[in-house]
Amino acid sequence: MNELKLIEAYIIELQNYSLEQLRHISSEGVWSIGQMYDHLILVAQEYLDNMEACAELEEEQPLGKTEFGKRLFENGGFPPIKIKLPDELNEPPNNSDSIEKLMSRIDEVMQRMERSKTKLDDVNPNNKVQHGGFGWLNAREWYDLVGMHFRHHLRQKEELVEKLRLKGVNGA
């Protein structure tokens, strides 16, 4: 499934939740579905900002990816594990957006990706911006990372939906 179709599927599914389901936190330290969407949107916008920064660079970067970054791109995605960020990067995502607000924000990501996709081949692949864990990535890699990140959270989304169903939250 390509990244735009994947994000479109997230948009379609978002319409199926009630506000109560969207904001339900099943236990301490577990995100709500709304928080997961907020996280996905914020990270996608950050990755797209870095993609655009690559396009504006005038100096090539000879350095490459970290070992984890190399494996990530060789495998085409994140490993099927839960990844815990360092505490300073692990602020809980926003849990107050309405369904309409999240729909608007995620649609903005999709529109931005559609606009960007056609320009990727024009960006020098040696123009890179550093990712804290993956090393130096070029515009195409930052773009691809958006889709990888959305795919990575599919399992989490299914777990959260199952918790809603088991608890019977608002008809789940």
Secondary structure, DSSP 8 states (H G I E B T S, - for coil): --HHHHHHHHHHHHTT--HHHHH---STT---HHHHHHHHHHHHHHHHHHHHHHHH--S-----B-HHHHHHHHHTS--SS-----GGG---------HHHHHHHHHHHHHHHHHHHTTGGGS-TT-EEEETTTEEEEHHHHHHHHHHHHHHTHHHHHHHHHHHHHHTGGG-
